[in-house]
């Protein structure tokens, strides 16, 4: 089958879990189909050149649909007019739809696959109105309404109302697209069950897992210069006070880490990832290092003693667990942090939800090297067996066979 994969976000190297999902989805789909890619972006051409060079190897045709960023006064004025026009007449959606449908016709595409389907509903809706018989996949990296609404217990006042309204809006979109699209993908059975419960035809919801490219983790790199041990490690995409990762990092720093320091005063806490320096850079000191965005997190992850997934609210499945498992690094997670991944507390990872218990779990792994090694090996075996690009290619073939059943 010929598949056209289109996404508004594409990045290599991947800076976070959603970008990593897109990369590995493309790798899997290229094994299961004849794949074309259209990247819809507002980034300037020079910043996406390396990305295009990487992804072309997986596509029969690769195209970038630019929304040019304004560079001078006249261009900024034109851009403002375009923004107003887009709000009133959906001009950007119409432009993107025409470009995509022209490609569908020229290449005789069988399936149109939307990466970042959670944020592509307006474009999906428009295209389906133009071509109701075109097979369309809405690929989701989470249940976005859960991602939003799970923040409610942690906010107050006007933000609480804003979160509720944003979550409710997303719920309505989710109900709409599971009926509109021929397939809605979910990253786990947990997410799939949500979509099936709101779908008239539950068979149109298919699991398309978060996975990693195991080969990328087979050679552990050396630690960065000055790397300190014993150490614990938290990685993710940060950026604003209320984000899941910022909330998790504050919880660690304020409520968990002090308990760890009581028994291990020399332990070092690495906070790694995009925009981590914005909220936590000022805390860098004898026991804390905040790196900001890195080309790759592997020098830190592969050489730390314990990886952490202390999430209080989120949705989807965590690449943090998959990557630590691939690198044979022992893990401590909250229950929600491990959602959708069939890990067992005490067999693959340690799970704790209260600050003192989370700290005790970290200390246990720092002190008991045999336990830490056994958990790491078990988690590695689980990830290697169930969460590889090869296993995702099998899921891709099953989805395409389902779409081709007519």
ChimeraX attribute file (.defattr): number of C-alpha atoms within 10 A of each C-alpha:
attribute: neighborCount
match mode: 1-to-1
recipient: residues
	/A:1	16
	/A:2	19
	/A:3	25
	/A:4	28
	/A:5	24
	/A:6	24
	/A:7	19
	/A:8	17
	/A:9	15
	/A:10	24
	/A:11	19
	/A:12	17
	/A:13	15
	/A:14	16
	/A:15	18
	/A:16	18
	/A:17	19
	/A:18	22
	/A:19	19
	/A:20	21
	/A:21	23
	/A:22	23
	/A:23	23
	/A:24	21
	/A:25	23
	/A:26	22
	/A:27	21
	/A:28	24
	/A:29	26
	/A:30	20
	/A:31	17
	/A:32	21
	/A:33	18
	/A:34	17
	/A:35	22
	/A:36	26
	/A:37	22
	/A:38	21
	/A:39	20
	/A:40	18
	/A:41	18
	/A:42	15
	/A:43	13
	/A:44	14
	/A:45	15
	/A:46	8
	/A:47	10
	/A:48	17
	/A:49	11
	/A:50	13
	/A:51	16
	/A:52	19
	/A:53	11
	/A:54	13
	/A:55	18
	/A:56	14
	/A:57	12
	/A:58	19
	/A:59	21
	/A:60	13
	/A:61	16
	/A:62	19
	/A:63	15
	/A:64	16
	/A:65	16
	/A:66	14
	/A:67	15
	/A:68	13
	/A:69	14
	/A:70	15
	/A:71	10
	/A:72	9
	/A:73	9
	/A:74	10
	/A:75	13
	/A:76	13
	/A:77	12
	/A:78	12
	/A:79	17
	/A:80	13
	/A:81	12
	/A:82	16
	/A:83	15
	/A:84	12
	/A:85	13
	/A:86	14
	/A:87	11
	/A:88	9
	/A:89	12
	/A:90	16
	/A:91	15
	/A:92	16
	/A:93	18
	/A:94	15
	/A:95	11
	/A:96	17
	/A:97	18
	/A:98	14
	/A:99	13
	/A:100	20
	/A:101	18
	/A:102	12
	/A:103	17
	/A:104	19
	/A:105	10
	/A:106	9
	/A:107	14
	/A:108	14
	/A:109	19
	/A:110	19
	/A:111	22
	/A:112	22
	/A:113	23
	/A:114	24
	/A:115	27
	/A:116	22
	/A:117	23
	/A:118	20
	/A:119	18
	/A:120	19
	/A:121	19
	/A:122	14
	/A:123	18
	/A:124	23
	/A:125	17
	/A:126	15
	/A:127	21
	/A:128	17
	/A:129	12
	/A:130	13
	/A:131	12
	/A:132	13
	/A:133	9
	/A:134	18
	/A:135	19
	/A:136	24
	/A:137	28
	/A:138	25
	/A:139	27
	/A:140	25
	/A:141	25
	/A:142	24
	/A:143	22
	/A:144	21
	/A:145	22
	/A:146	19
	/A:147	16
	/A:148	22
	/A:149	21
	/A:150	18
	/A:151	21
	/A:152	16
	/A:153	10
	/A:154	12
	/A:155	12
	/A:156	11
	/A:157	7
	/A:158	9
	/A:159	14
	/A:160	16
	/A:161	13
	/A:162	14
	/A:163	19
	/A:164	18
	/A:165	14
	/A:166	15
	/A:167	21
	/A:168	16
	/A:169	12
	/A:170	21
	/A:171	17
	/A:172	11
	/A:173	17
	/A:174	22
	/A:175	15
	/A:176	15
	/A:177	23
	/A:178	23
	/A:179	16
	/A:180	20
	/A:181	21
	/A:182	21
	/A:183	25
	/A:184	31
	/A:185	24
	/A:186	27
	/A:187	25
	/A:188	21
	/A:189	17
	/A:190	18
	/A:191	24
	/A:192	21
	/A:193	16
	/A:194	16
	/A:195	24
	/A:196	19
	/A:197	12
	/A:198	15
	/A:199	20
	/A:200	12
	/A:201	13
	/A:202	18
	/A:203	12
	/A:204	20
	/A:205	25
	/A:206	26
	/A:207	23
	/A:208	25
	/A:209	29
	/A:210	28
	/A:211	28
	/A:212	27
	/A:213	19
	/A:214	18
	/A:215	10
	/A:216	12
	/A:217	17
	/A:218	10
	/A:219	10
	/A:220	15
	/A:221	13
	/A:222	12
	/A:223	15
	/A:224	11
	/A:225	7
	/A:226	6
	/A:227	16
	/A:228	20
	/A:229	13
	/A:230	16
	/A:231	20
	/A:232	25
	/A:233	21
	/A:234	22
	/A:235	24
	/A:236	25
	/A:237	20
	/A:238	26
	/A:239	17
	/A:240	14
	/A:241	12
	/A:242	14
	/A:243	16
	/A:244	23
	/A:245	25
	/A:246	22
	/A:247	19
	/A:248	19
	/A:249	26
	/A:250	15
	/A:251	16
	/A:252	22
	/A:253	15
	/A:254	11
	/A:255	16
	/A:256	21
	/A:257	24
	/A:258	16
	/A:259	21
	/A:260	20
	/A:261	15
	/A:262	9
	/A:263	11
	/A:264	15
	/A:265	12
	/A:266	15
	/A:267	20
	/A:268	23
	/A:269	25
	/A:270	23
	/A:271	22
	/A:272	24
	/A:273	24
	/A:274	17
	/A:275	19
	/A:276	23
	/A:277	20
	/A:278	15
	/A:279	16
	/A:280	20
	/A:281	16
	/A:282	11
	/A:283	13
	/A:284	15
	/A:285	11
	/A:286	11
	/A:287	16
	/A:288	19
	/A:289	21
	/A:290	22
	/A:291	19
	/A:292	19
	/A:293	19
	/A:294	13
	/A:295	10
	/A:296	13
	/A:297	16
	/A:298	21
	/A:299	16
	/A:300	25
	/A:301	26
	/A:302	23
	/A:303	24
	/A:304	23
	/A:305	22
	/A:306	25
	/A:307	27
	/A:308	24
	/A:309	26
	/A:310	28
	/A:311	23
	/A:312	19
	/A:313	22
	/A:314	23
	/A:315	24
	/A:316	26
	/A:317	25
	/A:318	23
	/A:319	20
	/A:320	22
	/A:321	26
	/A:322	23
	/A:323	24
	/A:324	24
	/A:325	26
	/A:326	27
	/A:327	23
	/A:328	24
	/A:329	24
	/A:330	30
	/A:331	27
	/A:332	27
	/A:333	24
	/A:334	19
	/A:335	16
	/A:336	20
	/A:337	25
	/A:338	25
	/A:339	19
	/A:340	19
	/A:341	22
	/A:342	13
	/A:343	18
	/A:344	14
	/A:345	15
	/A:346	12
	/A:347	14
	/A:348	23
	/A:349	25
	/A:350	24
	/A:351	23
	/A:352	20
	/A:353	17
	/A:354	13
	/A:355	18
	/A:356	16
	/A:357	14
	/A:358	25
	/A:359	21
	/A:360	18
	/A:361	21
	/A:362	27
	/A:363	17
	/A:364	14
	/A:365	21
	/A:366	20
	/A:367	12
	/A:368	10
	/A:369	13
	/A:370	10
	/A:371	16
	/A:372	24
	/A:373	15
	/A:374	17
	/A:375	25
	/A:376	24
	/A:377	19
	/A:378	19
	/A:379	28
	/A:380	23
	/A:381	16
	/A:382	18
	/A:383	23
	/A:384	20
	/A:385	11
	/A:386	16
	/A:387	20
	/A:388	21
	/A:389	24
	/A:390	20
	/A:391	17
	/A:392	25
	/A:393	23
	/A:394	15
	/A:395	19
	/A:396	23
	/A:397	17
	/A:398	16
	/A:399	22
	/A:400	21
	/A:401	12
	/A:402	15
	/A:403	18
	/A:404	12
	/A:405	7
	/A:406	5
